[in-house]
Amino acid sequence: MNVTLATGATNGAAPRLPAPLPPRAVLLRACARRDASYDGVFFTGVVTTGIFCWSTCLAKRPKPENMRFFATAREALFAGFRACLRCRPLSPAGATPDWLAPLLAAVEREPDRRLRDAELRQFGVEPSRVRRWFTKKRGMTFQTYARARRLGKAFTALNGDQKLDAVVFDHGFESHSGFRDAFAKWFGAPPGRARPADCIRFTWIESPLGPLLAASVEERICLLEFTDRRMLETQLATLKRRIGRPALPGDDRHLQQLRRELGEYFDGRRRTFDVALFTPGSDFQTKVWEGLKRLRCGETTSYRELARRIGAPKAARAVGRANGMNRVAIVIPCHRVVNDDGRLGGYGGGLWRKLRLLELEGAATGAMRAAVG
């Protein structure tokens, strides 16, 4: 994949896209020299620590093979990295306001805790002020930031060969029992009983439109979603309930095949996907998803027309709901369904992503671009 795009919008609007990242060799050289001219151009993630930094951070430099680069801080967050406490890459001014610091500390202490408006006020801050600050300074809402931290902590907790003690205390848990409770909540089984052979395997896949979470079971793909999608946690819970297995980080040949095919798709060298899928759902949902798979690359249709094609001409609204419940983005191309008037309609990953996918496939129109702005 040759292009890296920002994921700076959270409300469906098109974000301001930065220029593609410089070549990796240039980024590595800028990090080695701590070249201040690159501050804000990219962020550096360190795989071994799970931390991301400004390019000029004074922390000890990792080996090049352990470095990943992101166009925006938001991409780094949704790829599971947390902000460096030394260089503070989430703040353009290099510091967090005093009034916000206790709230951010609470998120890091208890990443699984969901802070509602009433709880924000307990920290002495008004929810509207928090929303304005996060939207202006970080390009995302506070709830999006908190969700990124929950996902990042959960998805990286047991990635690698760390011993249990290191996982527990390095990830902010105060006790083994607290970690086990949080682990079981996320993955569906305590850490000691979760084994790859009987689990849903998941992994991260980078894309030009931001990181994706992919999962497989019995070597078939059962999930592919952008990591900042608002419904992602609900989708994961539904998937675990339907399949009846816990989820753990892992890899298999079908996830590797999916990663390869997505790379070819974004490079413009693939128009159909061959990877095997497992998509449990109701009979009607399955019928809709099969109808989506029959849509050709470069073709769009309406909800009404898709309903007619699957033999349910009066069920356009139900088709729209089933379309929104699709758990395998891009491969099951729900982005190819638009409104009757040719405008984009809805998309769980954001309308700007839907437009970019249709542009890649040669199906975007002026009306679609006008709708996104």
C-alpha positions in Angstrom: 0.0 0.0 0.0 1.5 3.2 -1.1 -0.5 6.0 0.5 -1.2 6.9 4.1 -4.3 9.0 4.8 -5.3 10.6 8.1 -8.4 9.6 10.0 -9.1 12.9 11.6 -12.9 13.0 11.3 -15.3 11.4 13.7 -18.7 12.7 12.6 -18.8 11.4 9.0 -17.4 14.5 7.4 -14.3 14.3 5.2 -11.1 15.1 7.2 -8.4 17.3 5.9 -6.0 14.8 4.3 -2.3 15.4 4.8 0.3 14.6 2.2 1.4 11.0 2.0 4.1 10.1 4.5 7.7 10.4 3.2 9.5 7.1 2.4 10.4 5.0 5.5 14.2 5.7 5.0 13.5 9.4 5.3 11.4 8.9 8.4 14.1 6.8 10.0 16.7 9.5 9.2 14.5 12.2 10.6 14.1 10.2 13.9 17.8 9.6 14.2 18.6 13.3 13.8 15.6 14.4 15.9 14.8 16.7 13.0 12.3 19.3 14.3 11.2 20.2 10.8 9.2 16.9 10.8 7.3 17.6 14.0 3.6 17.2 13.1 4.4 15.5 9.8 4.5 12.1 11.4 4.4 10.2 14.7 6.6 7.3 15.7 5.2 4.1 17.3 7.5 1.7 19.2 6.2 -1.9 18.9 8.1 -3.1 22.0 6.7 -0.5 24.4 3.4 0.3 22.8 4.2 4.0 23.0 4.1 6.7 20.2 6.0 9.9 20.2 6.9 13.1 18.3 9.7 12.6 15.8 12.0 14.7 18.1 11.3 12.9 21.4 14.5 12.6 23.5 13.6 9.0 24.6 16.1 6.3 23.7 15.7 5.3 20.1 14.5 1.7 19.4 15.7 -0.6 16.6 14.3 0.4 13.2 12.5 -2.8 12.8 10.5 -2.0 16.0 9.3 1.4 14.7 6.0 2.2 13.0 5.0 5.5 11.5 1.6 7.3 11.5 0.4 10.4 9.8 -1.8 11.4 12.7 -1.9 10.7 16.5 -5.4 9.3 16.0 -4.1 6.6 13.7 -1.5 5.7 16.4 -4.1 5.5 19.1 -6.4 3.3 17.1 -3.4 1.0 16.3 -3.1 0.3 20.0 -0.3 2.7 20.9 -0.5 5.1 23.9 1.0 8.6 24.1 4.5 9.1 25.4 4.5 10.9 28.8 7.8 12.6 28.0 7.1 14.3 24.7 3.2 14.4 25.0 2.4 14.0 21.3 -1.3 14.5 21.8 -0.9 18.1 22.7 0.3 20.6 20.0 1.6 22.9 22.8 3.4 20.0 24.5 1.3 20.1 27.6 -2.2 19.1 28.8 -4.3 21.8 30.6 -4.3 21.4 34.4 -8.1 21.1 34.4 -8.0 18.1 32.1 -5.1 16.2 33.6 -7.1 14.3 36.3 -9.6 13.1 33.7 -6.9 11.8 31.4 -5.2 10.1 34.4 -8.5 8.4 35.2 -8.8 7.0 31.6 -5.3 5.5 31.9 -6.0 4.0 35.4 -9.3 2.4 34.3 -9.4 2.0 30.6 -12.5 -0.2 30.8 -14.5 2.4 32.6 -17.0 4.4 30.5 -17.2 8.0 31.7 -20.6 9.5 31.1 -21.4 13.2 31.3 -22.4 13.0 35.0 -19.1 11.3 35.8 -17.1 14.0 33.9 -18.6 16.6 36.2 -17.3 14.7 39.2 -13.8 15.6 37.9 -14.8 19.3 38.0 -15.2 19.7 34.2 -18.1 20.4 32.0 -18.7 17.8 29.3 -19.2 20.5 26.6 -15.7 22.0 27.5 -14.1 18.5 27.2 -15.8 17.9 23.9 -14.7 21.3 22.5 -11.1 20.8 23.7 -10.7 17.3 22.3 -12.3 18.2 18.9 -10.1 21.2 18.5 -6.8 19.9 19.9 -6.9 16.2 19.1 -9.3 15.9 16.1 -11.6 13.5 17.9 -14.2 13.5 20.6 -13.4 12.5 24.2 -15.5 9.4 23.8 -13.5 8.4 20.7 -10.3 8.9 22.6 -11.5 6.8 25.5 -12.6 4.1 23.2 -9.2 4.0 21.5 -7.5 3.5 24.9 -9.9 0.7 25.9 -9.3 -1.1 22.6 -5.6 -0.5 22.6 -5.2 -1.8 26.1 -7.4 -4.8 25.5 -6.0 -5.8 22.1 -2.3 -5.5 23.1 -2.6 -6.9 26.7 -1.3 -10.4 25.8 0.2 -9.7 22.4 3.7 -11.2 22.6 5.4 -13.5 25.1 5.2 -11.4 28.2 4.7 -13.2 31.5 1.5 -12.6 33.4 3.0 -10.4 36.1 4.5 -8.1 33.4 1.2 -7.9 31.5 -0.7 -7.2 34.7 1.4 -4.4 36.1 2.8 -2.9 32.9 -0.7 -2.3 31.7 -1.9 -0.4 34.7 -3.7 -3.1 36.6 -3.3 -3.2 40.4 -3.9 -6.9 40.9 -4.0 -10.2 39.1 -7.7 -10.5 39.9 -8.4 -7.1 38.4 -6.6 -8.0 35.2 -8.4 -11.4 35.0 -11.8 -9.7 35.3 -11.0 -7.2 32.6 -9.5 -9.8 30.4 -12.5 -12.1 30.7 -14.9 -9.2 30.0 -13.1 -8.4 26.8 -12.1 -11.8 25.5 -14.7 -14.1 26.9 -12.4 -16.3 29.0 -9.9 -15.9 31.8 -6.3 -15.6 30.5 -5.3 -19.0 31.8 -8.1 -20.8 29.9 -7.9 -18.9 26.6 -6.1 -20.9 24.0 -5.6 -20.0 20.3 -6.9 -23.3 19.1 -10.5 -22.6 20.3 -10.5 -18.8 20.0 -11.5 -16.1 17.5 -8.1 -14.8 16.3 -7.7 -11.1 15.7 -5.0 -8.9 14.3 -4.4 -5.3 13.1 -4.1 -4.6 9.4 -2.9 -1.2 8.3 -4.6 0.5 5.4 -4.5 3.9 3.6 -7.8 4.7 5.3 -6.6 3.9 8.8 -6.0 0.7 10.8 -8.5 -2.2 10.5 -9.2 -4.9 13.0 -9.5 -8.3 11.4 -10.6 -11.6 13.0 -10.9 -15.2 11.9 -12.4 -18.4 13.2 -11.7 -21.9 11.8 -9.5 -20.1 9.3 -12.3 -18.0 7.8 -12.6 -14.3 8.1 -15.4 -13.2 10.5 -14.6 -9.5 11.1 -13.0 -6.6 9.3 -13.7 -3.1 10.7 -12.0 0.2 11.0 -10.8 0.4 14.5 -12.4 3.8 15.2 -15.9 2.7 14.1 -18.4 3.6 16.8 -20.1 0.2 16.7 -16.9 -1.9 16.9 -17.2 -2.9 20.5 -20.8 -3.9 19.9 -19.8 -5.9 16.8 -17.1 -7.7 18.8 -19.6 -8.6 21.6 -22.2 -9.8 19.0 -19.5 -11.9 17.2 -18.3 -13.6 20.4 -21.9 -14.3 21.4 -22.9 -15.8 18.0 -19.7 -17.9 17.7 -19.5 -18.8 21.3 -15.7 -18.5 21.6 -13.3 -16.1 23.3 -11.1 -13.8 21.3 -7.3 -13.6 21.4 -4.6 -11.9 19.4 -3.2 -14.3 16.7 -2.7 -15.0 13.1 -3.4 -17.7 10.5 -3.1 -18.2 6.8 -6.5 -16.6 6.1 -5.7 -13.4 8.0 -2.4 -13.3 6.1 -4.3 -13.8 2.8 -6.7 -11.0 3.8 -3.8 -8.7 4.5 -2.3 -9.5 1.1 -5.5 -9.1 -0.8 -6.3 -5.7 0.9 -2.9 -4.5 -0.1 -3.5 -5.4 -3.7 -7.0 -3.8 -3.5 -5.7 -0.5 -2.2 -2.9 -0.5 -4.8 -5.5 -0.9 -7.6 -4.4 -4.4 -8.5 -7.4 -6.3 -7.2 -11.2 -5.9 -7.8 -12.5 -9.1 -6.2 -11.6 -10.9 -3.0 -11.0 -14.6 -2.7 -10.5 -15.0 1.1 -13.0 -17.4 2.8 -15.7 -15.8 5.0 -17.7 -16.8 8.1 -20.6 -14.4 8.6 -23.3 -15.8 11.0 -26.5 -13.9 11.0 -30.2 -14.2 10.4 -31.6 -15.6 7.2 -32.5 -12.1 6.0 -29.1 -10.6 6.9 -27.4 -13.5 5.1 -29.5 -12.8 2.0 -28.6 -9.1 2.1 -24.9 -9.8 2.6 -24.9 -12.3 -0.3 -26.5 -9.6 -2.4 -23.7 -7.2 -1.5 -21.1 -9.7 -2.5 -22.6 -9.8 -6.0 -22.1 -6.1 -6.5 -19.2 -5.6 -8.9 -16.3 -3.3 -8.2 -17.2 0.0 -9.8 -20.9 -0.6 -9.4 -23.3 1.1 -6.9 -26.9 0.4 -6.1 -29.6 1.7 -3.9 -31.2 0.1 -0.8 -34.4 -0.1 -2.7 -32.8 -1.8 -5.7 -30.8 -4.2 -3.5 -34.1 -5.1 -1.8 -35.6 -5.9 -5.2 -32.6 -7.9 -6.3 -32.8 -10.2 -3.2 -36.6 -10.7 -3.7 -37.8 -8.4 -0.9 -38.9 -5.3 -2.8 -40.8 -3.8 0.1 -37.9 -4.3 2.6 -35.6 -1.4 1.7 -35.4 -0.2 5.4 -34.6 -3.7 6.6 -32.0 -4.0 3.9 -30.4 -0.8 5.2 -30.3 -2.2 8.8 -28.7 -5.4 7.6 -26.3 -3.4 5.5 -25.2 -1.6 8.7 -24.8 -4.8 10.5 -22.2 -6.1 8.0 -19.1 -7.1 10.0 -16.7 -7.6 7.1 -16.1 -4.2 5.6 -14.7 -3.7 2.0 -14.7 -7.5 1.3 -18.5 -7.5 1.7 -18.9 -4.2 -0.1 -21.6 -2.4 1.9 -20.0 0.9 0.8 -21.4 0.3 -2.7 -25.0 0.9 -1.5 -26.1 4.6 -1.9 -29.3 6.6 -1.6 -32.0 6.6 -4.3 -30.8 10.1 -5.3 -27.2 8.9 -5.8 -25.9 10.5 -2.6 -23.7 8.5 -0.3 -26.2 7.6 2.5 -24.6 6.2 5.7 -21.5 4.3 6.4 -20.2 3.0 9.8 -16.6 3.9 9.0 -17.5 7.5 8.1 -18.8 9.0 4.8 -15.3 10.2 3.9 -14.1 6.6 3.9 -17.1 5.5 1.8 -16.2 8.2 -0.8 -12.5 7.2 -0.9 -13.4 3.6 -1.5 -15.8 4.5 -4.3 -13.2 6.8 -5.8 -10.7 4.0 -5.7 -13.2 1.8 -7.5 -14.1 4.5 -10.1 -17.7 4.7 -8.9 -17.7 8.1 -7.2 -19.9 10.9 -8.7 -20.0 14.7 -8.2 -23.1 14.4 -6.1 -21.2 12.0 -3.7 -18.3 14.4 -3.4 -20.6 17.3 -2.8 -22.3 15.4 0.0 -19.0 15.0 1.8 -17.7 18.4 1.0 
